[in-house]
Amino acid sequence: MINPRSLVRDENSQAVINTDIVALNKYKSERALHRKVASLTKELVQVKQCLNRLNERIDKIENN
């Protein structure tokens, strides 16, 4: 829930600015966590591909 007292209108641009530092820090930590999960997901895909290539090579060696 947004605290109405944390909303301030900028004098120059008349834009509404949220000055709630706690909410900003929470947003930043959630974004960092999201980026970390995305990075780990990409890394996992690469590891799976590598394991598949290794498995194919092992099968090829065993069959020859």
Buried (B, 14 or more C-beta within 10 A) or exposed (E): EEEEEBEEEEEEEEEEEEEBEEBEEEEEEEEEEEEEEEEEEEEEEEEEEEEEEEEEEEEEEEEE
